[in-house]
């Protein structure tokens, strides 16, 4: 199989380097600081818009300031007049089961993020049609539409109905939310690629593909590119960066955890203890196993008691995290490969460099 959409990624995001490294729009964690740092390192960072957009404008203002500060310094050194980019080189991710299009659209028009990441509609692709149609028809620039999905059927329906620019193919190893029943990206990604290739005689739109789920280093990126991805989105790896908006207790747990297939679990418990009930029924979240999960599993507490204990645990600050704690600690199965905190820009650069070692074999050179 040959395919050339890597060149399209470079055209759409000219500041990036291949293979594309993306920071996922992790709810309450992926702020302007993380997104800007990733994009400034040649990746593509996303701000978490989530389902409550009340803080999104502040994050977009901060992202524009951070990008412009670096642009100004670079232009000053080169003795060129600084110019503000017509498109903000960061994206925004929305949780579509709760986010308001009427709130989001004016912000998209004003701040011009380069990409809009859509995820978790209440039913399916039809719920996303108004978002795609209005963003494309009303935005004064060529914003790119990303859609995250977790199965082959959804991928093909999405491509047919929405014609997204990018598919984010999420496997079951991902931390945070995804389908309770889904395949590893190792099998899901090539199956979707094969289906898209089979659809070519029917002139079905061919999006770029970003792989997600269990990818935390260059080896994972290289594997995903080998399977047909144009780049990779990482969430868990960026939790161990100073730009991630998480507590020290959470970050300490990311460094402590090992054997991610055993130490993490997919469950709805971690939403329920926080009083979040809006996720569609087929979704759950992968997180590190702790007392909140084990006490429900072993029927030690009721859901109401569990939530009350969680609220009390929050008062402990960083001491509320850990296997004997109760604080929600979303993480993917790759968590055991994360051993140090690094600046987000260094994570992007190192991951890309490590991925290039196997990818610079002759069979990959033409694609990169």
N, C-alpha and C positions, 0 to 999 in steps of 0.2 A: 504494500500500500504506500502510495506517496500522497503527500498533501502539503499545501503551501500556506495554510492560514497563519503560521508564525509570522510571515511577512505582513499580513493584515494587522496583527497585533501591534507590530512596530509602527505601522502607519497610523493606527488609531491612537497609540500612546507613545509618541516619538521620544520621550525622555527615558523610556524603559530599555532594559537590556534582556537578552534571551539567555536562558528560559525565564519567562515571566514569573516573578514571585509576588504574591498577593497576600496582604493581611486581611483576614476576614472581619466583617463588621460585627464583632462580638458585643452583645448587648451590655451596656453600662461600662464597658472596658475599652472599646475601640473609639477613642476620642480623637480630636484634631492632632494632638501630640504624636500619637502612634501613626495615624494615617499619613501625616506630613513627613515624618521621619522615613517611612517606608518608600514613599514616592521620591523623596530627595535622594534616596540611595539607588534609584533606578528600578524600583519595584512599583507596585500600585497599591496604595493604602486606601482603606474604606473606613469611613466614619459610621458608627452605629446610629441610624435613625430610630430603629426599633419600631415599637407600636405607639409609644408616647413621644410625640415630636416637639414637646415643649422646650427642650434644650438644644434642638438641632441648629437653630440660627446662630446661637453663640458658638457652637462648634465650627460652623462654616466660616464665621468671621475669624475665629482663631486660626483655622487652617489657611485662610487667605493671607493672614498676617505672617504666619510662619513661612509660607512659601515665598512671599514677597521679600521678607528679610534676607533670605538666602540669595534670592535672585538679585537683590540690590547689591549685596556684598560681592557677588561674582561679577556683576556688571562694573562695579567700582574698580575692582582689581584689573579688569580688562579694559577699563577706560571707555566703556560704552554706556550710553544712557540707559538706565533700567527701564524695562517695559513690563507692564502687568500682562500676564497671559490672559487671552480672551476666554480660556477654559481653565478651570481650577483642576490641577492634576491630582485630585483625589476623588474618590467615589463616595456614594452614600448607600447604605443598605437599609431596606425597609422590611418589617414583618407585616405582611399584608393582611393577616387576620385581624389586625387592630389599627394599622396606620391609616391616616386620613389623606386621601389624594388632594382634597381641597386645601389642606394645610401644606402639604409637601410641594405642590406645583409652583406657588409663588417663590418659594425658597430655591427651587431648582432653576427657575428663570433668572433670579437675581444673582445667585452665586455661581452658577454654571459648573457644577461638578461634572467631571468627565464621564462618569458612569453611574448608572442607577441599578442597584442589585435588589431584585425582588425575590421574596421567599415566603413560603407557608401561607398561601391563600386558604380561605375557609373550605373551599371545595376543590377547585382545579384551575386550569388555564383560563377559563372563561372569566374568573374573578379578576384576572390580571389584564384583561383586554382594555378596560377603561384607562388603566395606568399607562399601558404601552401606547395606546392611541392618542391620549391627550398629551403625554410627554413629547411624543414625536411631532405632533401637529402644532403644539403651542410653545415649545421651547425655541428660542431664537438661535439655536446652534445645534450641531449634530451630536447630541448626547447619545451614549451607547447604553443599550439595555442588556443587563445580565439577569439570568433567571437560574436560581438554584433548585435542584431537584434530586430525587433519590431513587428513581426507578426508570426502566426503559420505556414503559408506556407513557409516563409523564413527559419524558424527554421528547418523544415523537409528537405527542399532542402539542407540546409547547412550541416546537419548531413549526408545525403546521399552522397553528393559530396565531402565534405571536411574532414569529421570525426574529428571535432575539439575536443580538450580536454575539453574545457569549452564553454558553451553558456552563454552569457550575455543577459538576457531577460529584455528588457527595456520597461516599461510602459509609458503611455502618460503623467504621472505626472512629468516626469523627466525635470530638467532644461537643458538648452542648446538644442542640436540638436537631433531630432528623427523624426519619421514619423508624418506628419500632421494629418493622420488618423490612430489611434492605440487605443488599449484598455488599461485600467488600469492594472498594474501588478497583481492586485487582481484577475482578470479573465484570463489575458494572461498567467501567470505563470502556473496555474493548467491545463489549456487547453494544453499547450505544454508538460507538464509532462504526461498527459493522452495519448497524441499522441505518445510520446516516449515509454510509457509502452505498448501500443497496437502494436508497431513495433517490440517488442522483439522477437516474434515467427519468424520474418523474419531476425533475427540476425543483426539488425541495430545497429551500434555503439551507445553506451549510454554515452554521455558526462556528466560531472558535470554541475550544473546550478548555476549561480550567478544572483540574482534579482537586478534590478535597477529601479529607478523612484519613487520619493516621499518618500524614506526611509531616515530618518535623525536621528533615535534614536533606542534604544534597542527594543522598542515595535514593530517598523516596521520590524526590523530584525527577531524577534520572529515570527511575522505573516508570513513573507516570508518563513522561515524555515518550519513552519507549512504547508504551501502550496506546499512544495517540493523542496525549494532551499537549496543549500549547503552553501551559504553565500550571502552577499549583497555588492553591490558597491554603494558608496555614493559620490556625487559630491558637492551638495549645502552645506552639513554640514561642509565639509572641507574648504569652503570659509571663514568660521569664525575660522580660525587658523592662527597663525603668520607665518607658513611655506608656506601658499598660496601666490603666487605672484600676488597680486591684490592691488589696491590703497586703501587708508583709506576710501575714499568716497564710493567705491564699498562695502567694508566690513561694513561700517556704514549702508548702505541700507539693507544688509542682516539681520542685527540686528533690523532695524526699521520695516521692512515689516511684515504684518500679513495677515491672511485669504488668503492663497496662491492661492486658486482657483479663487479668485476675483482679487487679486492684480497682478497676472501674466497672460500672454497671449501667445499663440503660434502664431508666425508670421514670415514672411521673412523680415520684415522691418529692424530688427536689423543687418542683414547681409548687406542689401543694403546700409544702411547709412555708413557702413565701407568699401564699395566697394568690398565685397566678393560675387562672383557670381558662384563659382564652385560647390556648393552643388547640388546633383541630385534633380530633380523636386519634388519628393514626400517628401522631408525633409523641415522642418522649425525649429525654435528654440523658446523655452519658456523662457521669461524674464519678469522682472518687468515692468509694464506699466508706460510709461513716455511720454514726449512731442514728442519724435521721432515717437512713435506709434500713439498717439492721433491726431497729426496734419495731418498725412496721412489718418487715419480713417475718420476724419472730413473734409478732402479735403482742409485743410488750406494751404498746401504747395505741390509742386510737389516733385517727388523723387530727382531730381537734387537739388532743394532748401533745401530739408531735409538733404541731404548729406553735403551741404555747411554749414548749421547751425550746423551739428554735428562736423565738423572740427573746427568751431569757439568755440564750447563748450569744446573741448579738451584743449583749452588754459586756461580754468578756473581751471584746476586741480581737486582737490577733490570737488570743488563746482559745478562741472558739472554733478554730480550724483543726484538722487532723482526724485520724481514724477514730479517735474517741470523742471528737467534737461533733457538731451538728451543722456547721455552716456549709452551704451548697458550694461544691468545688468542681465545677464542670471541667473536664479534661478528656482528651482522646486517648486511644490505646498506645499512642506513641510517647506518652508522658515519661516512660522509663528511659528514653533516649536523651532527655533534657537534663543536663548536669550543671549548667551555669547560667547566670544572668548576663545577657549581653545587650548593648544598645541595639535598637531595632534596625538601624542602618547596617550595623555589623552582621546581624543575623541575615539580612538580605544578601549582602556581599558574600559572606562565607557560604551560605547555602547555594548560591549561584556558582561560585567557584568549585565547590565540592561536586555539584551536579555535572559541571562541564568535563570533569576528568573522564568519566565513562562515555559521555556524549560526544567527545571529540574523536571518537573512532570514525573511520571513513564513511560508514553507513549513515551517520548523523550529521556530518559536516554540512551537507547541502541544506539541511533543514534549519540550521542555526546561523 
